[in-house]
């Protein structure tokens, strides 16, 4: 799904990309979650491969006839026949302008390579996986939850999704269903889903930003689990300000991001 609300800050590439570097796919389905949030499903080149948590670079044609490229995390499972993405529309954005009128059958280019470091294999072994997201940053975590292997790798999975309005809690029903379906299955992780709506009082039990909830202890209290370097592994995907705050706060608590050849206790998406 479309990365984050800052996706339009990415520089535009002219339409000179060689066709050997990308394929043209067709939109199969569009779902409008909220006025400024949508997801879509498109066909997939049979040669395209990705690991849950990766992103792809997608291209659409602008009014000027140029191809505008942006990075979007896959929401679909790695074995899915199609590709699914989630987006937050940005006012005035060249890519968002196209997405706002996206229809079934529309063409969309997809580079043949996938990218990113927000994958489970970037993390050291641990018992818990914490997935902290804001807005459309939830996308890669849905892909990870759709991967059967993650359910046997960890004992507990936590998904915290912070949005401004309740209508932006994309995939809420699916995540809750996954939590219920696997609640009593032997050998599978227990999933706990914590939605956070910040601008609609009473919509959720908590309404503060994730960094604030972590700072004052309410996040660990709500999940009934302490966050420890020994047991907890964290993945963060959301707006840059949130990611920067969490990186600083977690670093102060002893968590380290992975480096080349060395697995860490936390991972961040860096494509914005």
N, C-alpha and C positions, 0 to 999 in steps of 0.2 A: 504494500500500500504506500501511497505517497508518503514520503518520509515524514518530515515535521513541518511546522508552520514556517520555518525558516528556509524551506526548500527553494524559494525563489531567489535567495541570495547567491545561489550557485551560478557561476558564469555560464552564459549561453554559448553553445558550440554551433558554428555554422553548419549548414547542411552538406558539408563536404565529406562526411564519414563514408567510408567504403562499405559497400553492401556485404563484403566478406566479414565485416566485423559485427554486423547485426542482421537480424531477420525481421520480417514484417509479420505481425500477428493481428488477429481480429478480436474485437471485444465481443464476449459472449453474454455478459450479464452486468448490470449496474445496479447497485443498491445505495439508496440515499439514507444514511443514518440520521443526519441532521442537516440544516441548511448549508453548513459549511464543511460537512464531513460525508464522504462517500467511499464505497469500495467497488471494485470491479474485477471481473474475471475475464481472462482472454485465453486464446489458444497458446500452445507452447511448442516451440521447436523441439523435436524429439532428441536433439543432441544437447540441449541446455541442461546443465547440472548445477545443483546448489546444495549447500548444507543449511538446515534450518537456522535462521538468524542472519543469513546473507542478504544482500540487496543486489538489485539489478539496475542498470542504467536504461531508462526508457526514453523514447523520442517521439515527439508529435510535431506535426507541421504547423507553423505559425501562420498568421495572416500574410506575412511577408514571403511565405514560401520556404522559409528556412526550417531546419529541424532543431527543435529545442530539446535538450537532454536534461534529465533530472534523475537522481537516485531514489529508488523506492524499495523498501524491504518486502520480501515475499511473505505473504500470509499463508499461502497454500502449503500443504505437506510436500516434502521432497519428492514423493512418489506420485503426486497428483498429475493427471494428464494435462491440466491447465495451470495457469498462473493467476494468483489472486493478490491484489494490492489494496492498501487503505490510504486515504488522502484527506488532508485538511486543506481547504481552498484558501488561497492567499489573495486578498484584493489587489488587482492590478498585475498579478503574476502572469507571465506568458503561458506557462504550462497550466496553471489553474484556469485560465480563460478557456482552454480547450476542454479541460475536465468538466467544467461547469455545464457543458452541453454534450457530454459524452453519451453516445448511443450504441446500442447493439449493432455490430457490423462495422464500426469505425476501425480504421487502421491504427496500429501502434507499433513502433519499432522497439526491439529489445536486443541489447548487445548480447553477444554469445557467451560472455564470461560473467560470473557472479563474483561479488566482493564482500569484504567485511570481516570483522573480528568478534562480532557478538554471537559467538557459537559456544556450545557447551564444552567442546574440546579445548577451548582456551583456558579453562578453569582447572585448578587442582581438585583432586578428589575431595568430596565433602558430603555431608548428610542432607543439607537443605539447599534448595535453589530459590533465591529471592529474585523475582523479576519486577522491576520498578519502572513504570511507564507513565508518561503524560501524553494526552492527545493520541495522535496516530502512531506514537511510539509503541503502542501495544502490538502493532502488526507482527514484528518478528517473534514475539512471545507466543502468539497464536500458532505460528508455524512450528515453534519448538514443542508446544503442547500437543500438536498433531503428530509428533514423532514418537512412536511407541517406545524407543530406547530410553528416552528421558525418564519414563515412569519406573524403570527398573534401576536406573543409576542413582536416584536419590530417594530418601525416605519421605521427604516433605517438599512440596512445591508451593510457593507463595506468589500470587499475582496481585500486584497493587496497581490500580489504574486510576490516575487522577485526571479529571476533566472539569470544564467550567459548568457544563449543563448535563443533566441526566440523559438527554437524548444522544449524547456523544459517547455513551458507554457501549461502544461497538462490541459485538460478539459476547455480550453479557450472558445471554441464554445458553450459548454453546459452552462457555467456560463453566457456568454453574452445572450444566449437564455432565461435563467431564468430571467435576468434583463429586457429583452424586454417583455416577456410574462406577467410579474406581474407589469409592469410600471404603468398601469392605473386601476388596480383592487382594488376596494374599500375594505378597511379593511386589506390589505396586505402591508407588508413592501416594501419599494423601495430599490432595490439592486444596488450598485455602485461597479464596478469591476475596479481595478487599477493594470494592469500588469507592472512590472518593470524589464527590461533587463539591466544588469550591464556591459556586455562585448561586446555589439554590438551597437556602437554609432548610434543613429537615430532609433533604433528598437522600442523604446517607448519614451514617453515624458520625463519620469524621468529615470535615470540610476544609481543612488546612492543606497547604502544599506539602508534598512528600518530604522535602528537607526539614520543614518545621516539625512534622510528625516524628521524624527520626531524632531531631535535636531534643525534643522534650519528652521522649520515651513513649509517646502514644502509639507509634507504629508497632513496636515490640509488644506493647500491652494488648493492642487489638488482635495481634496474631498469636498471642499467648506463647511467644517464643523469643528467647534472647538472641541477639545477633552477636555471634562470636567468630573470631578468625579461624578457630579450629574446626567448626562445623558448618558455617554459613558461606555460601558462594552467591555473589550478587551480579546481576546483569541490569544495566540501566539504559533506557532509550527514551528520549524526550527532548524537550527544548534545551538549548545549550546552557542556559542559566541554571536550570535544575541539575543537569549533568555536572557542571562545574562545582556547584555547591556540594553535591553528594560525593564527588571525588575527593574534595577537600575534607569533608567530615569523616568519610570512611578511612581515608589515609591517616587521619589523626587517631583513629581507633586501631590502627595496625594493619588494615587491609591494603593489599598491593595489586596493581594491575599486572597482567602477564607481560613478559618481555620475550624477545625472540628465543625460543627454545626453553623458556621457563614459564610454567603455568602459574597463574595468580589466583587471588581470591575474588577478584571483581573484573568486569568487562564492560566497556562502554561502546556505543555506536558513535562513529566519528565522521559520518558522511556529510553532515551539514556544514 
